[in-house]
Amino acid sequence: MASSADIRKKIRSVKNTEKITKAMKMVAASKLRRAEQAIKATRPYALELGGLLKRVAARVPTEPGEAPHPLLETHTAPKRVLLLVLTSDRGLCGGFNSNTLRMAERFIAENRDQYEVLEVATIGRRAADHFRKAKLPALRNLPGVFGDLTFRRATEIAEQLAKEYMQHDLDAVYIVFNEFKSAMTQILRVERVLPVAGDDLPEAQSSTEYLFEPDMKSVLDKLLPQYVAIDVWRALLESWASEQGARMSAMENASKNAGEIVDDLTLKFNKARQAAITGELLEVVAGADALKG
């Protein structure tokens, strides 16, 4: 059995760990509140913009089989596809990163043979480290995004993807991310960002006719890149909120486990101390008996 001093040292160490996990839970909860507010502000805008785009695209006169805008055009026989994978920069968030990476690996395994090039782009240090070790032939990393998470950064990423798509450097873009539902629930998604197909846009219910200035094509030139930017921005916010929710849950479980370990060690410490006291009493009694003899 460990000595009382050793057990006391373990108790002190576990209590220090418990303080750290509780502090990390509080930090994650604070970040989660901000992320939830950002998501609640973004989702309605994305839905409304998607509905507007569908109404506009449906009224653009085109030749049969012709898309009203390059970002709506589906490339025939796609050869080069990009998979954008969103993870966190740091760990200690349960299975958040490992589940995302498994989903990405599954997508790669199922679609590798369909395209000449299946390129992977990573946002988040965990994904970058994972795929760097896997030594993929086509890999790009977008560092520091979650360290400076702004709509401008999301717009820069979306503009680059849209540019490569319109230049036929990419034939499709997919994104793997966690959709935030609650602190306890995150749902893994694989969504297509480009091309923006009409079926991908939220259903438009209104039959109202519109006047477009200067013309419908100019409106699409403005709205479609903005929609792609909002799509990327929403995925980033969903992933960030999911990370904080997963970390908060993980740190809560860690704190709970630490408390149980402290209770168990305290019981062992009390038993060891009781055994030591009992041993000392027996020695005193034995000594008294020896003197009497």
N, C-alpha and C positions, 0 to 999 in steps of 0.2 A: 504494500500500500504506500502511496506517495505521502511524504511528510506534510505536516500542516503548513509549513512555510512554502513548499512547492504548490500546494493547492491554493493558498492565499495569493501567490504570484499569478497563477492561472486565472483566478477570479478577477484580479485587477486588470489583466490583459484583455479578457473577454468584455469586461465593462467598458474599457476604452474603445474597443471595436464597436460595441453597441452604441456608444455616443456618436461615433463617426457615421454609422449606418442611419441613425435617426436624423442627424444633420443633413445627410445626403437625401433622405426622404423629404425633408422640409424644403430643400432647394429644388428638388424635382417637382414638388407640388406647386411651388411658386411659378416655375417655368411652365408647368402644365396649364395653369390658369391663364397665363398670357397666350399660350398656344391655342387654347380653346376659344378665346375671344377672337383671335385672328381667323380661325377656321369658320366660326359662325358669321364673321363679316365677309368671308370670301365665297362660301358655298352659294348663297343666294345670287351673288353677282355673276358667278360662273354659270349657274343655271339660266339666268335671264339672258346673258350674253349668248349662250348656246341656242336658246330659243330664237333670239333675234337673228342669229346667223342662219338658222334653218329657214326662217321666213324669207330672208334676203336671197339666199342661195336658190330657193325654189322659184324665185321670180326673175332670175337672170336668164335672158334668152341665150341659148347655146345650140350648136349643131348637135345632132344625135351622136351619142357616145363621147361627147366632148365635155370636160369638166369646166365649170365657170371660173375656176381659179387653180393655179398650180398646186396649192396646198390641199385642194379637194381632189386632185387627180391621183388615181391609184396606178402605180407603175406596174405594167405588165411584166410577168416573169421576174420578180424582184431578185437581185443578186447580192446586194449589200444591205444588211440589216444591222441596226444598232440597238443594243439592250442597255438601258440606263438603270443601274442598280443603286438604291438608296439605303444606306445603313448609317450607323452613328460613328462618331469619331472615337468615342470611348466605350468601354465595356460596362460591367456591373448593371446590366439591364435585362437579366434573365435570358430567355431564348430569343429576344428581339432580333439580334444580328444573325444568329445561326439559322433561324427559320427563314429569314429573308434570303440568305445565301443558298440554302437548300432549294428554295423556290427558283432562284436564278439558275442554279445548276440543272434543275429539272427542265427549265425552258431551253437551255443550251443543248442538253442531251436530246430533247425531242425535236429540235428544229435545226440542229447543226447541218444535217445532210440536205436540207431544203435550199440552202443558199450557198453561194460561193464564199462569202465572207460574213461571219456573224461576229460583229465587233461588240465589245463590252466597254461601257463607260461607267465609272464609279463616282459616287458622291458619298463621302464618309470614309474615314481611315480604315475601318474594319473591312469594308469591301475591297478597298485598294490593296491592302496587305494580303487578303485571301487570294485574289485573282493574280496578284504579282507572283505569289508562290506557285500558283497553278501554271504559270508561264504560258498564258494564252498568246497566240500569234498576233491578235488585234486587241489592244487594250489602251484606253485613255483614262486619265484620272483628272477630276475636277476638284482640287483641294480647297479647303477653307470655306466652303459654302455655308455649312451650319455654324461656323464661327462668326459669320457676317451675313445672317439670313435676312435678305431684303428683297423687295419686289424687283428692284433694278437688277440684282444678280440673277434672279429667275428669268427676267426679260432677256438678259445677255445670253443665257444658256438657250432659251427658246429661239432667239434670233439666229444663233449659230446653227441649231438643228434645222430650222426652216430654210436657211440659206443652202445648206448641204443638200437638203431634200429637193429644193427647186433646181439646183444644179445637177441633179441626178448622181451626186456622190453617195447619197443614201436612198434606198428604196422604201424603207419603213423604219419607224422608231417606236420601240416599246419601252415601258417603264415598270420596274418592280418596286413596290413600296407597301408600307403598312397603312391601311385606312383606319383612322382613329374612331372608335366607338365610345369607349370609356377607359378609365384608368386600368380596368381589368381586362378589357377586350380590344384587340387590334386584329384587323382582317387583312391578310396578305392579298394584294392585287397585282395582276399583270395587265396593264392597259396600253392600248395603242395610242400614241400621241400624233403620229403622222403616218399616212395621210389623214386629214380630218374628213372622215366620210360623213355623209348626211345622217346615217343610222347612228353615228356616235354622238350626235348632238341631241340635247333634250328636245322632246316632242313639242312642237309649237301648236297651241290650241286656237289661236286667233286667226280669223280669216280677213282681217282688216287689210285694206290696200294702203300702200305707202308711196310717198314721193321721195325720190332720192336725189340728193345734190352732192357733187356735180353730176354723178351717175352711179349706177349700181356697182360697176367694176371698181370704181374708186372707193366705194364703201367697203367692198370685200377686201381690197388691198389694205384697208385700215383695220377692219375687224378681225380678219383671220389670224394675222400674226399676234394680235392682242389676245385672241382666244387661246392660242397655243401657249402664250406666256402665262395666262391665268391657269391653264391646265398644269403646267410645270410648277407654278407657284403653289397651287393647291396640293399637289403631290408632296412638295417639300414641307408644307405646313403639316399635312397629315402625318408624314414620317416623323417630323420633329415632336409633335404632340404624342405620337405613339411611343417614341423613345422615352419621353418623360414619364408617361403612364407606366411603361414597363419597368423603368428604373424605380419609380415610386413603389410599385408592388414588390419588386425584388428586395428593396431596402427594408420594406415593412416586414417581409418574411425573414430577412436576415436579422433584424432587430428582435423579432419574436423568437427565433432560434437561439440567439445570444442570451436572451432572458432565461430560456429553458436551460441552457448550459450553465448559467450562473446559479440557478436554483439547484441543479444537480451537484455542481461543485460545492455549493454551500452545505448541502446535506453531507457530502463526503467530508468536508472540513469539520463539521460538527461531530461526525462519527469519529474522525481521527483524533480530535481534541478530547472527546469523551474517553476514547481508548487510552490516550496518554494519561488523563487524570486517574482513570481506573488503575492503570499500571502503577502510578505513583502511590496511590492508596494501598495497593497490595504490597508494595515494597515497604511502606511505613508499618503496616500490620505485621509483615514478616519480621522486620527489624525489632518491633516491640516484643513479639513472641520469642525471638532469639535472646533478648535481654532477660526476659522472665526465666528462660531456661537456664 
